Amino acid sequence: MSKAVEKTLLTDGHVVFREGQPASKVYLITQGEVELLKNTGKALEPISTCRIGDFIGTNTLIDDENYHLTARVKTMATVVPIEKDDVCGKLSKLDKLTLNIIKSVILRSNRILDEK
């Protein structure tokens, strides 16, 4: 995040990104709560609530080009959008062991989401 930090204040109900939408950013939550929802075909089912310090959209960092979930503001939130390419560039500089651990965690998380 070497560039100037751009914070965005979002009101309740605002959709940060939608499941299936092309993923170009990850987001850091600096205020409020953002709910992650999975489309079951019948409805959007809540998966988890993310809070201050959480990153959302990270499941796309390894091998996916689309978001796996929908992120919707639960209580007024401030988020910092970070370009996915910037994060991937930093990840590529990590030692192989650390990078493999991160990949493993993300891939496991993706499999769990696919099972829900």
N, CA, C and O atoms as a printed pandas DataFrame, in Angstrom:
     atom_number atom_name residue_name chain_id  residue_number  x_coord  y_coord  z_coord
0              1         N          MET        A               1    0.831   -1.191    0.000
1              2        CA          MET        A               1    0.000    0.000    0.000
2              3         C          MET        A               1    0.871    1.248    0.000
3              4         O          MET        A               1    0.735    2.106    0.872
4              5         N          SER        A               2    1.743    1.347   -0.955
5              6        CA          SER        A               2    2.642    2.478   -1.017
6              7         C          SER        A               2    1.956    3.737   -1.525
7              8         O          SER        A               2    2.436    4.845   -1.284
8              9         N          LYS        A               3    0.850    3.580   -2.218
9             10        CA          LYS        A               3    0.117    4.734   -2.734
10            11         C          LYS        A               3   -0.689    5.362   -1.609
11            12         O          LYS        A               3   -0.828    4.779   -0.534
12            13         N          ALA        A               4   -1.221    6.559   -1.861
13            14        CA          ALA        A               4   -2.062    7.213   -0.864
14            15         C          ALA        A               4   -3.256    6.316   -0.540
15            16         O          ALA        A               4   -3.855    5.721   -1.436
16            17         N          VAL        A               5   -3.590    6.225    0.731
17            18        CA          VAL        A               5   -4.692    5.374    1.177
18            19         C          VAL        A               5   -6.014    6.071    0.873
19            20         O          VAL        A               5   -6.257    7.202    1.295
20            21         N          GLU        A               6   -6.847    5.372    0.140
21            22        CA          GLU        A               6   -8.163    5.883   -0.232
22            23         C          GLU        A               6   -9.202    5.147    0.608
23            24         O          GLU        A               6   -9.421    3.951    0.418
24            25         N          LYS        A               7   -9.835    5.850    1.527
25            26        CA          LYS        A               7  -10.870    5.242    2.356
26            27         C          LYS        A               7  -12.226    5.593    1.778
27            28         O          LYS        A               7  -12.442    6.701    1.288
28            29         N          THR        A               8  -13.139    4.629    1.842
29            30        CA          THR        A               8  -14.485    4.838    1.336
30            31         C          THR        A               8  -15.476    4.532    2.443
31            32         O          THR        A               8  -15.467    3.434    2.999
32            33         N          LEU        A               9  -16.337    5.500    2.768
33            34        CA          LEU        A               9  -17.383    5.310    3.773
34            35         C          LEU        A               9  -18.617    4.764    3.075
35            36         O          LEU        A               9  -19.099    5.354    2.107
36            37         N          LEU        A              10  -19.131    3.637    3.563
37            38        CA          LEU        A              10  -20.277    2.981    2.949
38            39         C          LEU        A              10  -21.406    2.825    3.957
39            40         O          LEU        A              10  -21.169    2.513    5.124
40            41         N          THR        A              11  -22.623    3.043    3.504
41            42        CA          THR        A              11  -23.788    2.957    4.379
42            43         C          THR        A              11  -24.341    1.533    4.431
43            44         O          THR        A              11  -24.018    0.694    3.590
44            45         N          ASP        A              12  -25.175    1.284    5.431
45            46        CA          ASP        A              12  -25.799   -0.022    5.620
46            47         C          ASP        A              12  -26.462   -0.485    4.319
47            48         O          ASP        A              12  -27.152    0.282    3.648
48            49         N          GLY        A              13  -26.234   -1.762    3.980
49            50        CA          GLY        A              13  -26.855   -2.344    2.802
50            51         C          GLY        A              13  -26.061   -2.183    1.511
51            52         O          GLY        A              13  -26.377   -2.828    0.512
52            53         N          HIS        A              14  -25.034   -1.333    1.517
53            54        CA          HIS        A              14  -24.234   -1.135    0.306
54            55         C          HIS        A              14  -23.502   -2.436   -0.037
55            56         O          HIS        A              14  -22.931   -3.082    0.843
56            57         N          VAL        A              15  -23.519   -2.814   -1.305
57            58        CA          VAL        A              15  -22.799   -4.007   -1.750
58            59         C          VAL        A              15  -21.401   -3.595   -2.204
59            60         O          VAL        A              15  -21.242   -2.799   -3.130
60            61         N          VAL        A              16  -20.395   -4.152   -1.536
61            62        CA          VAL        A              16  -19.000   -3.851   -1.858
62            63         C          VAL        A              16  -18.616   -4.590   -3.144
63            64         O          VAL        A              16  -18.019   -4.009   -4.050
64            65         N          PHE        A              17  -18.966   -5.874   -3.210
65            66        CA          PHE        A              17  -18.790   -6.674   -4.427
66            67         C          PHE        A              17  -19.783   -7.826   -4.392
67            68         O          PHE        A              17  -20.278   -8.216   -3.334
68            69         N          ARG        A              18  -20.061   -8.360   -5.580
69            70        CA          ARG        A              18  -21.024   -9.447   -5.713
70            71         C          ARG        A              18  -20.330  -10.743   -6.133
71            72         O          ARG        A              18  -19.344  -10.738   -6.870
72            73         N          GLU        A              19  -20.877  -11.843   -5.641
73            74        CA          GLU        A              19  -20.406  -13.166   -6.023
74            75         C          GLU        A              19  -20.448  -13.294   -7.557
75            76         O          GLU        A              19  -21.451  -12.966   -8.190
76            77         N          GLY        A              20  -19.348  -13.773   -8.132
77            78        CA          GLY        A              20  -19.281  -13.958   -9.576
78            79         C          GLY        A              20  -18.738  -12.753  -10.328
79            80         O          GLY        A              20  -18.364  -12.862  -11.496
80            81         N          GLN        A              21  -18.695  -11.601   -9.660
81            82        CA          GLN        A              21  -18.181  -10.380  -10.284
82            83         C          GLN        A              21  -16.657  -10.479  -10.423
83            84         O          GLN        A              21  -16.000  -11.036   -9.543
84            85         N          PRO        A              22  -16.081   -9.948  -11.517
85            86        CA          PRO        A              22  -14.616   -9.957  -11.642
86            87         C          PRO        A              22  -13.951   -9.272  -10.448
87            88         O          PRO        A              22  -14.372   -8.199  -10.016
88            89         N          ALA        A              23  -12.912   -9.909   -9.931
89            90        CA          ALA        A              23  -12.240   -9.413   -8.733
90            91         C          ALA        A              23  -10.995   -8.625   -9.102
91            92         O          ALA        A              23  -10.054   -9.169   -9.682
92            93         N          SER        A              24  -10.993   -7.352   -8.766
93            94        CA          SER        A              24   -9.819   -6.525   -9.037
94            95         C          SER        A              24   -9.231   -5.929   -7.763
95            96         O          SER        A              24   -8.140   -5.359   -7.782
96            97         N          LYS        A              25   -9.960   -6.062   -6.657
97            98        CA          LYS        A              25   -9.506   -5.463   -5.394
98            99         C          LYS        A              25   -9.761   -6.395   -4.221
99           100         O          LYS        A              25  -10.629   -7.266   -4.272
100          101         N          VAL        A              26   -8.987   -6.193   -3.168
101          102        CA          VAL        A              26   -9.300   -6.713   -1.844
102          103         C          VAL        A              26   -9.560   -5.471   -0.992
103          104         O          VAL        A              26   -9.155   -4.369   -1.362
104          105         N          TYR        A              27  -10.220   -5.639    0.125
105          106        CA          TYR        A              27  -10.618   -4.491    0.942
106          107         C          TYR        A              27  -10.243   -4.722    2.397
107          108         O          TYR        A              27  -10.422   -5.816    2.932
108          109         N          LEU        A              28   -9.726   -3.687    3.023
109          110        CA          LEU        A              28   -9.448   -3.680    4.454
110          111         C          LEU        A              28  -10.577   -2.907    5.130
111          112         O          LEU        A              28  -10.877   -1.777    4.744
112          113         N          ILE        A              29  -11.193   -3.507    6.123
113          114        CA          ILE        A              29  -12.260   -2.838    6.875
114          115         C          ILE        A              29  -11.617   -2.055    8.009
115          116         O          ILE        A              29  -10.919   -2.628    8.845
116          117         N          THR        A              30  -11.849   -0.739    8.042
117          118        CA          THR        A              30  -11.270    0.097    9.095
118          119         C          THR        A              30  -12.331    0.636   10.053
119          120         O          THR        A              30  -12.002    1.269   11.056
120          121         N          GLN        A              31  -13.595    0.385    9.746
121          122        CA          GLN        A              31  -14.700    0.813   10.612
122          123         C          GLN        A              31  -15.934    0.021   10.222
123          124         O          GLN        A              31  -16.131   -0.270    9.042
124          125         N          GLY        A              32  -16.769   -0.332   11.191
125          126        CA          GLY        A              32  -18.040   -0.983   10.913
126          127         C          GLY        A              32  -17.935   -2.476   10.667
127          128         O          GLY        A              32  -16.949   -3.123   11.021
128          129         N          GLU        A              33  -19.000   -3.012   10.039
129          130        CA          GLU        A              33  -19.091   -4.442    9.784
130          131         C          GLU        A              33  -19.570   -4.696    8.359
131          132         O          GLU        A              33  -20.422   -3.983    7.829
132          133         N          VAL        A              34  -18.995   -5.734    7.756
133          134        CA          VAL        A              34  -19.389   -6.162    6.416
134          135         C          VAL        A              34  -19.744   -7.640    6.495
135          136         O          VAL        A              34  -18.969   -8.452    7.000
136          137         N          GLU        A              35  -20.920   -7.974    5.990
137          138        CA          GLU        A              35  -21.401   -9.345    6.014
138          139         C          GLU        A              35  -21.042  -10.036    4.695
139          140         O          GLU        A              35  -21.213   -9.465    3.618
140          141         N          LEU        A              36  -20.544  -11.266    4.794
141          142        CA          LEU        A              36  -20.257  -12.067    3.604
142          143         C          LEU        A              36  -21.415  -13.031    3.397
143          144         O          LEU        A              36  -21.847  -13.715    4.324
144          145         N          LEU        A              37  -21.914  -13.073    2.154
145          146        CA          LEU        A              37  -23.101  -13.863    1.824
146          147         C          LEU        A              37  -22.813  -14.797    0.660
147          148         O          LEU        A              37  -22.075  -14.443   -0.259
148          149         N          LYS        A              38  -23.390  -15.982    0.698
149          150        CA          LYS        A              38  -23.237  -16.977   -0.375
150          151         C          LYS        A              38  -24.586  -17.167   -1.057
151          152         O          LYS        A              38  -25.611  -17.329   -0.394
152          153         N          ASN        A              39  -24.576  -17.145   -2.377
153          154        CA          ASN        A              39  -25.801  -17.373   -3.140
154          155         C          ASN        A              39  -26.077  -18.868   -3.175
155          156         O          ASN        A              39  -25.276  -19.639   -3.705
156          157         N          THR        A              40  -27.214  -19.281   -2.610
157          158        CA          THR        A              40  -27.575  -20.703   -2.573
158          159         C          THR        A              40  -28.488  -21.083   -3.731
159          160         O          THR        A              40  -28.887  -22.241   -3.854
160          161         N          GLY        A              41  -28.816  -20.128   -4.567
161          162        CA          GLY        A              41  -29.770  -20.373   -5.640
162          163         C          GLY        A              41  -31.163  -19.925   -5.251
163          164         O          GLY        A              41  -31.975  -19.579   -6.110
164          165         N          LYS        A              42  -31.441  -19.930   -3.957
165          166        CA          LYS        A              42  -32.742  -19.490   -3.452
166          167         C          LYS        A              42  -32.637  -18.124   -2.788
167          168         O          LYS        A              42  -33.554  -17.306   -2.862
168          169         N          ALA        A              43  -31.505  -17.897   -2.140
169          170        CA          ALA        A              43  -31.320  -16.645   -1.390
170          171         C          ALA        A              43  -29.838  -16.430   -1.123
171          172         O          ALA        A              43  -29.010  -17.308   -1.361
172          173         N          LEU        A              44  -29.527  -15.244   -0.625
173          174        CA          LEU        A              44  -28.171  -14.968   -0.151
174          175         C          LEU        A              44  -28.116  -15.361    1.320
175          176         O          LEU        A              44  -28.801  -14.771    2.156
176          177         N          GLU        A              45  -27.301  -16.356    1.627
177          178        CA          GLU        A              45  -27.185  -16.859    2.999
178          179         C          GLU        A              45  -25.958  -16.258    3.664
179          180         O          GLU        A              45  -24.875  -16.266    3.077
180          181         N          PRO        A              46  -26.106  -15.729    4.895
181          182        CA          PRO        A              46  -24.953  -15.185    5.619
182          183         C          PRO        A              46  -23.924  -16.276    5.924
183          184         O          PRO        A              46  -24.271  -17.365    6.381
184          185         N          ILE        A              47  -22.663  -15.965    5.665
185          186        CA          ILE        A              47  -21.555  -16.884    5.951
186          187         C          ILE        A              47  -20.790  -16.399    7.178
187          188         O          ILE        A              47  -20.499  -17.176    8.086
188          189         N          SER        A              48  -20.468  -15.105    7.195
189          190        CA          SER        A              48  -19.748  -14.538    8.336
190          191         C          SER        A              48  -19.856  -13.015    8.315
191          192         O          SER        A              48  -20.246  -12.406    7.319
192          193         N          THR        A              49  -19.495  -12.430    9.451
193          194        CA          THR        A              49  -19.443  -10.977    9.567
194          195         C          THR        A              49  -18.000  -10.573    9.808
195          196         O          THR        A              49  -17.338  -11.090   10.708
196          197         N          CYS        A              50  -17.517   -9.639    8.990
197          198        CA          CYS        A              50  -16.140   -9.165    9.101
198          199         C          CYS        A              50  -16.136   -7.796    9.770
199          200         O          CYS        A              50  -17.059   -7.000    9.594
200          201         N          ARG        A              51  -15.088   -7.537   10.536
201          202        CA          ARG        A              51  -15.007   -6.315   11.337
202          203         C          ARG        A              51  -13.682   -5.592   11.115
203          204         O          ARG        A              51  -12.888   -5.967   10.252
204          205         N          ILE        A              52  -13.464   -4.557   11.907
205          206        CA          ILE        A              52  -12.247   -3.750   11.816
206          207         C          ILE        A              52  -11.010   -4.652   11.793
207          208         O          ILE        A              52  -10.858   -5.537   12.636
208          209         N          GLY        A              53  -10.132   -4.417   10.819
209          210        CA          GLY        A              53   -8.894   -5.173   10.688
210          211         C          GLY        A              53   -8.993   -6.367    9.767
211          212         O          GLY        A              53   -7.971   -6.946    9.397
212          213         N          ASP        A              54  -10.212   -6.753    9.384
213          214        CA          ASP        A              54  -10.387   -7.880    8.474
214          215         C          ASP        A              54  -10.216   -7.433    7.027
215          216         O          ASP        A              54  -10.542   -6.302    6.667
216          217         N          PHE        A              55   -9.701   -8.340    6.210
217          218        CA          PHE        A              55   -9.632   -8.138    4.765
218          219         C          PHE        A              55  -10.725   -8.968    4.126
219          220         O          PHE        A              55  -10.982  -10.094    4.554
220          221         N          ILE        A              56  -11.376   -8.423    3.101
221          222        CA          ILE        A              56  -12.376   -9.182    2.357
222          223         C          ILE        A              56  -11.978   -9.214    0.886
223          224         O          ILE        A              56  -11.330   -8.301    0.374
224          225         N          GLY        A              57  -12.387  -10.297    0.220
225          226        CA          GLY        A              57  -12.038  -10.466   -1.185
226          227         C          GLY        A              57  -10.731  -11.200   -1.383
227          228         O          GLY        A              57  -10.257  -11.321   -2.513
228          229         N          THR        A              58  -10.137  -11.693   -0.306
229          230        CA          THR        A              58   -8.820  -12.330   -0.388
230          231         C          THR        A              58   -8.863  -13.709   -1.031
231          232         O          THR        A              58   -7.832  -14.214   -1.473
232          233         N          ASN        A              59  -10.030  -14.320   -1.090
233          234        CA          ASN        A              59  -10.125  -15.660   -1.671
234          235         C          ASN        A              59   -9.771  -15.675   -3.148
235          236         O          ASN        A              59   -9.563  -16.746   -3.718
236          237         N          THR        A              60   -9.700  -14.530   -3.770
237          238        CA          THR        A              60   -9.388  -14.450   -5.197
238          239         C          THR        A              60   -7.893  -14.261   -5.458
239          240         O          THR        A              60   -7.482  -14.199   -6.617
240          241         N          LEU        A              61   -7.090  -14.172   -4.436
241          242        CA          LEU        A              61   -5.678  -13.830   -4.620
242          243         C          LEU        A              61   -4.847  -14.914   -5.295
243          244         O          LEU        A              61   -3.852  -14.593   -5.946
244          245         N          ILE        A              62   -5.210  -16.161   -5.167
245          246        CA          ILE        A              62   -4.365  -17.239   -5.663
246          247         C          ILE        A              62   -4.700  -17.644   -7.092
247          248         O          ILE        A              62   -3.828  -17.622   -7.961
248          249         N          ASP        A              63   -5.941  -18.009   -7.344
249          250        CA          ASP        A              63   -6.219  -18.569   -8.662
250          251         C          ASP        A              63   -7.567  -18.177   -9.256
251          252         O          ASP        A              63   -7.933  -18.670  -10.323
252          253         N          ASP        A              64   -8.286  -17.331   -8.611
253          254        CA          ASP        A              64   -9.624  -17.008   -9.101
254          255         C          ASP        A              64   -9.713  -15.579   -9.588
255          256         O          ASP        A              64   -9.065  -14.680   -9.052
256          257         N          GLU        A              65  -10.511  -15.387  -10.597
257          258        CA          GLU        A              65  -10.692  -14.054  -11.140
258          259         C          GLU        A              65  -12.010  -13.430  -10.707
259          260         O          GLU        A              65  -12.239  -12.241  -10.931
260          261         N          ASN        A              66  -12.879  -14.226  -10.088
261          262        CA          ASN        A              66  -14.177  -13.717   -9.648
262          263         C          ASN        A              66  -14.330  -13.888   -8.139
263          264         O          ASN        A              66  -13.762  -14.799   -7.537
264          265         N          TYR        A              67  -15.110  -12.990   -7.546
265          266        CA          TYR        A              67  -15.389  -13.093   -6.112
266          267         C          TYR        A              67  -16.223  -14.343   -5.836
267          268         O          TYR        A              67  -17.103  -14.693   -6.623
268          269         N          HIS        A              68  -15.947  -15.011   -4.724
269          270        CA          HIS        A              68  -16.668  -16.217   -4.316
270          271         C          HIS        A              68  -17.946  -15.889   -3.551
271          272         O          HIS        A              68  -18.865  -16.705   -3.485
272          273         N          LEU        A              69  -17.997  -14.699   -2.980
273          274        CA          LEU        A              69  -19.120  -14.313   -2.116
274          275         C          LEU        A              69  -19.573  -12.906   -2.462
275          276         O          LEU        A              69  -18.930  -12.196   -3.236
276          277         N          THR        A              70  -20.692  -12.522   -1.872
277          278        CA          THR        A              70  -21.152  -11.139   -1.921
278          279         C          THR        A              70  -20.792  -10.495   -0.587
279          280         O          THR        A              70  -20.977  -11.099    0.470
280          281         N          ALA        A              71  -20.285   -9.284   -0.637
281          282        CA          ALA        A              71  -19.952   -8.535    0.581
282          283         C          ALA        A              71  -20.906   -7.344    0.671
283          284         O          ALA        A              71  -20.947   -6.499   -0.223
284          285         N          ARG        A              72  -21.670   -7.292    1.759
285          286        CA          ARG        A              72  -22.665   -6.232    1.946
286          287         C          ARG        A              72  -22.456   -5.586    3.317
287          288         O          ARG        A              72  -22.271   -6.278    4.317
288          289         N          VAL        A              73  -22.488   -4.263    3.350
289          290        CA          VAL        A              73  -22.286   -3.531    4.598
290          291         C          VAL        A              73  -23.431   -3.830    5.560
291          292         O          VAL        A              73  -24.605   -3.669    5.227
292          293         N          LYS        A              74  -23.062   -4.267    6.753
293          294        CA          LYS        A              74  -24.042   -4.579    7.801
294          295         C          LYS        A              74  -24.278   -3.352    8.676
295          296         O          LYS        A              74  -25.421   -2.981    8.943
296          297         N          THR        A              75  -23.193   -2.727    9.119
297          298        CA          THR        A              75  -23.283   -1.460    9.846
298          299         C          THR        A              75  -22.290   -0.514    9.206
299          300         O          THR        A              75  -21.189   -0.922    8.837
300          301         N          MET        A              76  -22.667    0.744    9.072
301          302        CA          MET        A              76  -21.849    1.723    8.345
302          303         C          MET        A              76  -20.367    1.387    8.465
303          304         O          MET        A              76  -19.843    1.212    9.565
304          305         N          ALA        A              77  -19.704    1.300    7.321
305          306        CA          ALA        A              77  -18.321    0.821    7.311
306          307         C          ALA        A              77  -17.434    1.723    6.468
307          308         O          ALA        A              77  -17.878    2.361    5.513
308          309         N          THR        A              78  -16.180    1.752    6.853
309          310        CA          THR        A              78  -15.155    2.377    6.039
310          311         C          THR        A              78  -14.240    1.263    5.565
311          312         O          THR        A              78  -13.767    0.450    6.360
312          313         N          VAL        A              79  -13.994    1.235    4.256
313          314        CA          VAL        A              79  -13.112    0.226    3.688
314          315         C          VAL        A              79  -12.013    0.911    2.886
315          316         O          VAL        A              79  -12.192    2.007    2.355
316          317         N          VAL        A              80  -10.875    0.233    2.816
317          318        CA          VAL        A              80   -9.758    0.707    2.008
318          319         C          VAL        A              80   -9.595   -0.289    0.864
319          320         O          VAL        A              80   -9.197   -1.431    1.097
320          321         N          PRO        A              81   -9.895    0.123   -0.370
321          322        CA          PRO        A              81   -9.699   -0.787   -1.503
322          323         C          PRO        A              81   -8.215   -0.874   -1.854
323          324         O          PRO        A              81   -7.512    0.135   -1.893
324          325         N          ILE        A              82   -7.759   -2.085   -2.105
325          326        CA          ILE        A              82   -6.362   -2.328   -2.464
326          327         C          ILE        A              82   -6.363   -3.141   -3.756
327          328         O          ILE        A              82   -7.007   -4.187   -3.836
328          329         N          GLU        A              83   -5.649   -2.665   -4.751
329          330        CA          GLU        A              83   -5.604   -3.372   -6.025
330          331         C          GLU        A              83   -5.063   -4.784   -5.834
331          332         O          GLU        A              83   -4.026   -4.982   -5.202
332          333         N          LYS        A              84   -5.770   -5.754   -6.382
333          334        CA          LYS        A              84   -5.368   -7.155   -6.286
334          335         C          LYS        A              84   -3.955   -7.355   -6.854
335          336         O          LYS        A              84   -3.165   -8.117   -6.297
336          337         N          ASP        A              85   -3.643   -6.679   -7.948
337          338        CA          ASP        A              85   -2.309   -6.807   -8.556
338          339         C          ASP        A              85   -1.208   -6.343   -7.606
339          340         O          ASP        A              85   -0.121   -6.921   -7.592
340          341         N          ASP        A              86   -1.479   -5.297   -6.808
341          342        CA          ASP        A              86   -0.492   -4.818   -5.837
342          343         C          ASP        A              86   -0.223   -5.880   -4.771
343          344         O          ASP        A              86    0.926   -6.123   -4.400
344          345         N          VAL        A              87   -1.299   -6.512   -4.282
345          346        CA          VAL        A              87   -1.153   -7.548   -3.255
346          347         C          VAL        A              87   -0.413   -8.751   -3.831
347          348         O          VAL        A              87    0.496   -9.289   -3.198
348          349         N          CYS        A              88   -0.804   -9.171   -5.033
349          350        CA          CYS        A              88   -0.141  -10.320   -5.671
350          351         C          CYS        A              88    1.341  -10.035   -5.901
351          352         O          CYS        A              88    2.173  -10.933   -5.770
352          353         N          GLY        A              89    1.672   -8.797   -6.242
353          354        CA          GLY        A              89    3.076   -8.421   -6.421
354          355         C          GLY        A              89    3.861   -8.580   -5.138
355          356         O          GLY        A              89    4.995   -9.057   -5.155
356          357         N          LYS        A              90    3.267   -8.184   -4.024
357          358        CA          LYS        A              90    3.937   -8.335   -2.726
358          359         C          LYS        A              90    4.043   -9.812   -2.338
359          360         O          LYS        A              90    5.061  -10.248   -1.799
360          361         N          LEU        A              91    2.986  -10.575   -2.617
361          362        CA          LEU        A              91    3.019  -12.006   -2.297
362          363         C          LEU        A              91    4.127  -12.715   -3.075
363          364         O          LEU        A              91    4.765  -13.626   -2.548
364          365         N          SER        A              92    4.359  -12.309   -4.310
365          366        CA          SER        A              92    5.363  -12.977   -5.142
366          367         C          SER        A              92    6.782  -12.774   -4.611
367          368         O          SER        A              92    7.697  -13.497   -5.006
368          369         N          LYS        A              93    6.971  -11.813   -3.733
369          370        CA          LYS        A              93    8.298  -11.541   -3.161
370          371         C          LYS        A              93    8.567  -12.332   -1.883
371          372         O          LYS        A              93    9.674  -12.296   -1.347
372          373         N          LEU        A              94    7.548  -13.049   -1.396
373          374        CA          LEU        A              94    7.722  -13.837   -0.175
374          375         C          LEU        A              94    8.552  -15.079   -0.451
375          376         O          LEU        A              94    8.643  -15.543   -1.587
376          377         N          ASP        A              95    9.159  -15.614    0.613
377          378        CA          ASP        A              95    9.874  -16.875    0.449
378          379         C          ASP        A              95    8.864  -17.973    0.122
379          380         O          ASP        A              95    7.676  -17.849    0.421
380          381         N          LYS        A              96    9.348  -19.034   -0.488
381          382        CA          LYS        A              96    8.478  -20.094   -1.013
382          383         C          LYS        A              96    7.619  -20.746    0.072
383          384         O          LYS        A              96    6.441  -21.010   -0.167
384          385         N          LEU        A              97    8.172  -21.010    1.249
385          386        CA          LEU        A              97    7.420  -21.647    2.324
386          387         C          LEU        A              97    6.243  -20.769    2.751
387          388         O          LEU        A              97    5.112  -21.247    2.846
388          389         N          THR        A              98    6.505  -19.497    3.005
389          390        CA          THR        A              98    5.446  -18.576    3.429
390          391         C          THR        A              98    4.363  -18.463    2.367
391          392         O          THR        A              98    3.176  -18.485    2.691
392          393         N          LEU        A              99    4.753  -18.343    1.117
393          394        CA          LEU        A              99    3.789  -18.237    0.021
394          395         C          LEU        A              99    2.946  -19.506   -0.081
395          396         O          LEU        A              99    1.739  -19.424   -0.309
396          397         N          ASN        A             100    3.558  -20.670    0.081
397          398        CA          ASN        A             100    2.807  -21.925    0.020
398          399         C          ASN        A             100    1.824  -22.052    1.172
399          400         O          ASN        A             100    0.735  -22.597    0.992
400          401         N          ILE        A             101    2.185  -21.560    2.349
401          402        CA          ILE        A             101    1.258  -21.581    3.486
402          403         C          ILE        A             101    0.053  -20.701    3.183
403          404         O          ILE        A             101   -1.085  -21.110    3.413
404          405         N          ILE        A             102    0.288  -19.501    2.670
405          406        CA          ILE        A             102   -0.801  -18.585    2.334
406          407         C          ILE        A             102   -1.702  -19.200    1.261
407          408         O          ILE        A             102   -2.927  -19.143    1.369
408          409         N          LYS        A             103   -1.095  -19.786    0.230
409          410        CA          LYS        A             103   -1.880  -20.433   -0.829
410          411         C          LYS        A             103   -2.732  -21.556   -0.262
411          412         O          LYS        A             103   -3.902  -21.692   -0.618
412          413         N          SER        A             104   -2.152  -22.355    0.615
413          414        CA          SER        A             104   -2.880  -23.475    1.212
414          415         C          SER        A             104   -4.098  -22.996    1.999
415          416         O          SER        A             104   -5.178  -23.576    1.888
416          417         N          VAL        A             105   -3.929  -21.953    2.784
417          418        CA          VAL        A             105   -5.037  -21.414    3.582
418          419         C          VAL        A             105   -6.145  -20.893    2.670
419          420         O          VAL        A             105   -7.322  -21.156    2.913
420          421         N          ILE        A             106   -5.779  -20.167    1.637
421          422        CA          ILE        A             106   -6.775  -19.613    0.721
422          423         C          ILE        A             106   -7.499  -20.724   -0.037
423          424         O          ILE        A             106   -8.722  -20.685   -0.167
424          425         N          LEU        A             107   -6.764  -21.704   -0.532
425          426        CA          LEU        A             107   -7.392  -22.801   -1.268
426          427         C          LEU        A             107   -8.320  -23.621   -0.374
427          428         O          LEU        A             107   -9.387  -24.047   -0.815
428          429         N          ARG        A             108   -7.921  -23.844    0.880
429          430        CA          ARG        A             108   -8.781  -24.566    1.823
430          431         C          ARG        A             108  -10.054  -23.772    2.083
431          432         O          ARG        A             108  -11.149  -24.332    2.116
432          433         N          SER        A             109   -9.905  -22.490    2.262
433          434        CA          SER        A             109  -11.059  -21.623    2.473
434          435         C          SER        A             109  -12.000  -21.668    1.268
435          436         O          SER        A             109  -13.219  -21.718    1.435
436          437         N          ASN        A             110  -11.447  -21.650    0.070
437          438        CA          ASN        A             110  -12.269  -21.726   -1.140
438          439         C          ASN        A             110  -13.043  -23.049   -1.196
439          440         O          ASN        A             110  -14.220  -23.065   -1.558
440          441         N          ARG        A             111  -12.380  -24.162   -0.836
441          442        CA          ARG        A             111  -13.065  -25.459   -0.846
442          443         C          ARG        A             111  -14.216  -25.476    0.157
443          444         O          ARG        A             111  -15.292  -26.000   -0.134
444          445         N          ILE        A             112  -13.989  -24.907    1.329
445          446        CA          ILE        A             112  -15.042  -24.845    2.350
446          447         C          ILE        A             112  -16.230  -24.037    1.834
447          448         O          ILE        A             112  -17.382  -24.427    2.021
448          449         N          LEU        A             113  -15.945  -22.921    1.192
449          450        CA          LEU        A             113  -17.024  -22.090    0.633
450          451         C          LEU        A             113  -17.799  -22.838   -0.442
451          452         O          LEU        A             113  -19.023  -22.726   -0.518
452          453         N          ASP        A             114  -17.103  -23.589   -1.263
453          454        CA          ASP        A             114  -17.761  -24.334   -2.343
454          455         C          ASP        A             114  -18.673  -25.415   -1.798
455          456         O          ASP        A             114  -19.647  -25.786   -2.452
456          457         N          GLU        A             115  -18.370  -25.935   -0.595
457          458        CA          GLU        A             115  -19.173  -26.989    0.016
458          459         C          GLU        A             115  -20.454  -26.447    0.635
459          460         O          GLU        A             115  -21.403  -27.202    0.852
460          461         N          LYS        A             116  -20.494  -25.142    0.922
461          462        CA          LYS        A             116  -21.670  -24.563    1.595
462          463         C          LYS        A             116  -22.785  -24.336    0.622
463          464         O          LYS        A             116  -23.851  -23.856    1.007
